C-alpha cells in the first residue's frame, strides 16, 4: 500500500484529527493474518492501533463436493511469504527496515485442520475448512458412543457440542477415509494441527526441528482440550481416536515460542503471539473486561462475550472458549461465543448462485436501500445447517413470505436482516446464560463497511453498535499479544486505549423489533429438518448385529409360512 493511499485512508478515518507522527522510530510488530478467503501481512508501530503497512493475497478454496471446502496448505505458506516481502518493501517509505521488526504474531482461521508428514513436511490432504460439513457421518458415529446420543455430552469438559464444525471430527474423518493419513498414524509420523500449528512448524524449520505448537485459543476449538487443565484431555482423545503424540503442544497466547528460520525474508524474527482470529479481534477491539463483547462479520459471523477468568457453561446453545492467555503465568480468560455459519457467505450465495447482485460490497447496500422493509420476506441462510444457538445440521436455507410484489431488493434486504437476526439470537442466549444484557456491541469485519447493515443491526438488537476504525481487527489483536510478550506493547496501557469508532444508534421501537424477531423465529422453525440424517457406520453395524442375533429357526419358520400363504393364494 502506497504512502499516499495510507494518508487518504487515515484522513477518511480520523478527519482533521489525523494522528501526526513525531518522527521518532518505534519498534515494529509484524502480524500474519490467515483468513478463510485471504492471507494478510500487517506491520504496526508498537502501541499504535493504525496499520503502518500491509499487503494481502486471495486464497483458492476448492469445493470438491457439496458442503466440502478445502484449501491448499502450501498456498497458505506461499502467500504468507509474498505478503511479508511486499509489506516489508514498503517500510523504506517510513524510514524503517526489516531489522526494526522485533516480534511476529500469527492469527488464523480456527477449526480448519491440516494433516502432514513430520519427516517429509508434505501435507497428506488438503486443509479441511472450518465450515466443511463432510463429517456428518463421523458425528453420528461419535454420538452413538455417548449416553442418549447427547450432542452436549462433552460440553462440561471442552465447552463445545459434538458438531462437524470442530477439528476433532475433521481429524477423525481424515484417519477413517484417507489412506496416507492412516498409514502415517500407524508409522508414527503423522502431525495434526490447526493452521497456526502448520504455519509455526514451517516457519521455525519444518523437518529441521520445526516447533509443533498451538495456543490455548486454537486448542479450545478442537473438542480435544480440557477447559480446566488447558491440556489435551485423555478421555476426549480416546473417544475420537486421536493419538496425543500427533497433536501440538499447547502454549499461552503471548510468549516467545521460537525464531523464524525458513530461509524467507522473516528469518531471525521472534514469533511471540498466537491467537485464533476471533479471539484476536476481541483483543484488538479492546474488549478485555468481563462483560464486553464484539462481533466480527466475515464469511461467518462470530460474537464473543468476555466472561473473565471464569468459564460459564452455556445452557442455551453457546460455546465456552478460551478468549486469551497473555503469558505462560497469566490466568486464562474465557468467553462465551456464538458462531454463525453464514453471514457474508449469504451475500456470496446471492451473487454466485442466484445472480441477484454483481458486487457484494457495493450492490447489497445500494439495492437493499431502495426499499424501506423486506416486505415481510425472511431469509434463513442455513446453507450448511445452523450453528449457535440451534446446532441443527439438518437445517437448510429457506426464503419465506414471498408475495406477487416481492422483488430482488426485498430478498437482498432480508439477507442483510438475517445476519442481524442471527446476532440477536446469540445475544438473547448470552443474556439468559449471564443474566446481564449487553449495553453496546463492538463490531468489525469486511461487512461492517455496509452502513445499512450496521443500522439494521442496531435497530434489531436495540443497542448501540460501535464500528471499529478498521474492518480487520484480528491482526491488531495478535500484534498486541506479540508486542506484549517482548515488552514493547503493554497490555495494561492497551486496556485503557480508546480506539476510534463510528456509532449506530437504534431508531425503531421495542414493539416493532420484537414483532420482526418473532417472525424470524417462525422462519427458523420452518428451516429445520430439511436434510435427511444419514445412518452412521456404527449405527448400521449395531443394527446388523441385532438382526444377526435372531435365531435362524425363526427365519426359516417365517419363510415357510410365507411360502404356504403364497401357494394358497395361487390355488384361489
Helices and strands as residue ranges (DSSP letters): H 3-14, G 15-17, E 28-34, E 38-45, E 53-58, E 61-62, E 70-71, H 73-89, G 90-94, G 98-100, E 101-108, E 113-117, E 127-128, H 136-143, G 147-149, H 155-158, H 167-177, H 179-186, E 190-194, H 195-203, E 213-215, H 216-219, H 234-240, G 244-246, E 249-251, E 254-259, E 270-276, H 277-284, E 293-297, E 301-308, E 319-324, E 333-340, H 344-352, H 360-368, E 378-380, E 398-400, H 408-434, E 440-444, G 446-449, H 451-461, E 464-468, H 474-485, H 491-495, E 501-504, H 510-527, H 537-548, H 552-571
